Amino acid sequence: MAFSGPLPLHRATCLERGYILKDKDTKSTFDCAAFLANVGLGRKIVALQPKETFFSQGDEANTVFYLQTGRAKLTVVSQNGKEATITLLSAGDFVGEESLASIPGPRLATASAVNSCVALKITKDEMARVMHDEPVFADLFLKFMLSRSMRTQADLVDQLFNSSEKRLARILLIMAEFGKLGERETSIPPISQETLAELIGTTRSRVSFFMNRFRTLGYISYNGRIQVNRSLLNVVLLDQLPEHNAQKPLLPVIGTILEPVIPIVKTILKPVIPIVEAVKRRLSTVAED
């Protein structure tokens, strides 16, 4: 039967009936930042070099990682061996949260370092304990999961409705952390054009074409690393590109392609032209009458 009256004041009664887990007036002194920065029971700090893996697809899901510094990526491999990058991770992100699912299963993706990374490795049991005992940490993790869900939805909309050039601009802005509070790094970590192509769903040659175009327009610059300029926001927010369509072929190119074809077309249409002219004259005569 559902309880409809005020909550009982006696703690023992509350615990027996399952209304609360802690006293209402108890103030948590738990420090999330300290917990995620230091080693402890069920926690240890790991350092990874570029291309080293946190875990691999198919591994047992029994740990969660908190990325302290560096960048990482999640990739999946299909049954026929094709690999695809599904998302990029930055400092402050959790990875491997699927290990907290009530039904245990293998890892669905591979997490690997893009550049040098430092992460806190937390066991599944310790993660479950701190989320249960410390509401402030559970709140932090819930906010992260909601943010991840919104990012996934935005990625889906991006894939469905935006051009590949606009998708590339968005990925570069995300990697440069535009929109995040505080200081940001405009130079993105080293990343191959193949990886960018996998992220936006196009070919490496198209990515190369777009990157050269962005550099010509002043949206990005190269100085050992790719530096993303604020003007690239115009591509995503205002859809501002010359001619409003970056993928529209230039007219001189079309003329060059059609030049050898035009004489053939004229030859084919030559017998038809007198007929068309006669029909036009006949129609104009009827209109005058």
Backbone hydrogen bonds, N-H to C=O, Kabsch-Sander energy under -0.5 kcal/mol:
donor,donor_aa,acceptor,acceptor_aa,energy
4,S,2,A,-0.5
14,C,10,H,-2.0
15,L,11,R,-2.6
16,E,12,A,-2.5
17,R,13,T,-2.2
18,G,14,C,-1.1
19,Y,14,C,-1.8
26,T,23,D,-1.0
28,S,26,T,-0.6
32,C,30,F,-0.7
35,F,31,D,-2.2
36,L,32,C,-2.4
37,A,33,A,-0.7
37,A,34,A,-0.6
38,N,34,A,-1.3
40,G,43,R,-1.6
43,R,40,G,-2.2
44,K,121,K,-1.8
46,V,119,A,-3.0
48,L,117,C,-2.6
51,K,113,A,-3.0
52,E,49,Q,-2.3
54,F,111,A,-2.8
55,F,111,A,-1.1
58,G,107,R,-2.0
59,D,56,S,-2.3
61,A,105,G,-1.1
62,N,60,E,-1.2
64,V,122,I,-3.0
65,F,95,V,-3.0
66,Y,120,L,-2.2
67,L,65,F,-0.5
67,L,93,D,-2.8
68,Q,66,Y,-0.7
68,Q,118,V,-2.1
69,T,118,V,-1.9
72,A,89,L,-1.9
73,K,112,S,-2.4
74,L,87,T,-2.4
75,T,110,T,-2.6
76,V,84,A,-2.5
78,S,82,K,-2.9
81,G,78,S,-1.7
84,A,76,V,-2.5
86,I,74,L,-2.7
86,I,84,A,-0.5
87,T,74,L,-1.1
89,L,72,A,-3.3
92,G,67,L,-3.3
93,D,90,S,-1.7
95,V,65,F,-2.4
99,S,96,G,-1.9
100,L,97,E,-1.8
101,A,98,E,-1.6
107,R,59,D,-2.9
110,T,75,T,-3.2
111,A,55,F,-1.7
112,S,73,K,-2.2
112,S,110,T,-0.5
113,A,52,E,-2.9
114,V,71,R,-2.8
115,N,71,R,-1.3
117,C,48,L,-2.7
118,V,69,T,-1.7
119,A,46,V,-2.7
120,L,66,Y,-2.6
121,K,44,K,-3.6
121,K,119,A,-0.6
122,I,64,V,-3.4
122,I,120,L,-0.6
123,T,42,G,-2.4
124,K,62,N,-2.1
127,M,123,T,-2.4
128,A,124,K,-2.3
129,R,125,D,-2.3
130,V,126,E,-2.5
131,M,127,M,-1.8
132,H,128,A,-1.7
133,D,129,R,-2.7
134,E,130,V,-2.1
137,F,134,E,-0.8
138,A,134,E,-2.1
139,D,135,P,-2.5
140,L,136,V,-1.6
141,F,137,F,-2.6
142,L,138,A,-2.3
143,K,139,D,-2.2
144,F,140,L,-1.9
145,M,141,F,-2.3
146,L,142,L,-2.4
147,S,143,K,-2.4
148,R,144,F,-2.6
149,S,145,M,-2.3
150,M,146,L,-2.4
151,R,147,S,-2.2
152,T,148,R,-2.4
153,Q,149,S,-2.2
154,A,150,M,-2.3
155,D,151,R,-2.4
156,L,152,T,-2.0
157,V,153,Q,-2.4
158,D,154,A,-2.4
159,Q,155,D,-2.2
160,L,156,L,-2.1
161,F,157,V,-2.4
162,N,158,D,-1.7
167,R,163,S,-2.3
168,L,164,S,-2.0
169,A,165,E,-2.0
170,R,166,K,-2.1
171,I,167,R,-2.1
172,L,168,L,-2.3
173,L,169,A,-2.0
174,I,170,R,-2.3
175,M,171,I,-2.5
176,A,172,L,-1.7
177,E,174,I,-1.2
178,F,173,L,-2.3
180,K,177,E,-1.4
186,T,184,R,-0.7
188,I,186,T,-0.6
188,I,226,I,-2.2
196,L,192,S,-1.9
197,A,193,Q,-2.4
198,E,194,E,-2.0
199,L,195,T,-2.1
200,I,196,L,-1.8
201,G,197,A,-1.4
202,T,197,A,-2.0
207,V,203,T,-1.9
208,S,204,R,-2.5
209,F,205,S,-2.0
210,F,206,R,-2.7
211,M,207,V,-2.8
212,N,208,S,-2.1
213,R,209,F,-1.9
214,F,210,F,-2.9
215,R,211,M,-2.2
216,T,212,N,-2.2
217,L,213,R,-2.1
218,G,215,R,-1.0
219,Y,214,F,-2.5
220,I,214,F,-0.9
221,S,227,Q,-2.0
223,N,225,R,-2.1
227,Q,221,S,-3.2
228,V,186,T,-2.5
228,V,226,I,-0.5
229,N,219,Y,-2.8
229,N,227,Q,-0.5
232,L,229,N,-1.9
233,L,230,R,-2.1
234,N,231,S,-1.5
235,V,232,L,-1.2
236,V,232,L,-0.9
237,L,233,L,-3.2
238,L,233,L,-0.6
238,L,234,N,-0.9
239,D,234,N,-0.6
240,Q,234,N,-2.1
241,L,239,D,-0.9
244,H,241,L,-2.9
245,N,242,P,-0.9
248,K,245,N,-1.4
254,I,250,L,-1.8
255,G,251,L,-2.6
256,T,252,P,-2.0
257,I,253,V,-2.1
258,L,254,I,-2.5
259,E,255,G,-1.4
261,V,258,L,-1.1
262,I,258,L,-1.8
265,V,261,V,-2.1
266,K,262,I,-2.3
267,T,263,P,-2.0
268,I,264,I,-2.1
269,L,265,V,-2.2
270,K,266,K,-1.1
272,V,269,L,-0.9
273,I,269,L,-1.5
275,I,271,P,-0.5
276,V,272,V,-2.3
277,E,273,I,-2.5
278,A,274,P,-2.3
279,V,275,I,-2.3
280,K,276,V,-2.2
281,R,277,E,-2.2
282,R,278,A,-2.4
283,L,279,V,-2.3
284,S,280,K,-2.1
285,T,281,R,-2.0
286,V,282,R,-2.2
287,A,283,L,-2.1
288,E,284,S,-1.7
289,D,285,T,-1.9
